[in-house]
């Protein structure tokens, strides 16, 4: 695969991942409209694709990604609470 095209796509995927994370964090607990599981799946794929392409990353997992991108530990913990709650009923692949 052409690395230039892969990096181009991944660059813009990062914006979508960040938007989804922000939406999950601000979403209703009672009637959520955004998927923390999907955000986590995308983030894990994003990290793995970059690693597989030889990129040196300042993060190795979701928690480090949150920290590197300026989220607080409380925001990461809230995200994880939402992800774990959703994952019980999520239909589909979970990485």
N, C-alpha and C positions, 0 to 999 in steps of 0.2 A: 504494500500500500504506500502511496505517496505521503510521506511524513508531513509535508507542508500542508496538504489538505486535511490530514488528521488533526494537526495542531490548530488549524483555522477553526475546524468544527468544535474541538474541545475548548478553545478560547471562548466561543459564544455559548457553549453548553454551560460553562462556569457561571455566566450571568443568569441563565435559567435556573440553575441549582440554587444560587444565592437568593433569587427572587422567591423560589419555592420555600426555602428555609424561612425567609422573612414572613411569608404568608402563613406558614404553619405556626410560627411563634405568635402571630397576631390573630390567629383563627379562633373561632368560638370553640370552647370545650364541649358545649352541649350539642352543637350542630356544625361540626367541622366541614369545610369545603375543600381543604387542601390536605394532601397526603404526606405525612412524615415518612411513611415507608417508601413511597416513591422517591422522595428526596434522598433518603439514605441509599436506596438502590442506585440512583443516578450518581451520587457522590462516590460510592464504592467503585462503580464502573469507571468513573472519571479518574480516580486515583490509580486504579489498576492499569488502565490504558496508558496513562502517562509513565508509570513505572515500566511497563512492558516496552515502551518506546525509548527507554534509556534516560528519561528525564530525572534529574535530581530534584526532589521535592522537599520543601521545608516542613512537610507533614506526611504522616504515614497512615493515618486513620481519621475517622470522622471527628473524634474529639480534638485531635491536633489541628484539623482543618478549621474547626470552629474557632479555636484559639488564635490561629494564624490570621484569620480573617476578621478579628476584632470582636468576636462575640464573647460575652462574659460566661463564666462557669455556670451561672444561674440560667442563662439562656440555653446553654447546652443541656443542662439538666432538665429544663422544661421541655425542650425538644425531645429528649429521650423518654420522658414520661408520656408525651403524646404518641411517640412512635410505638412504645411498648403497648399502650392501650389499643391503638389501631391494629397492631400486628395480630392480636387475638382473633380479629374478624376479617383480616385482609385476605382477599382471594387473589392468588397470583404468587409469583416468585418473590422470595425475600432473600437478599444476599447478606 
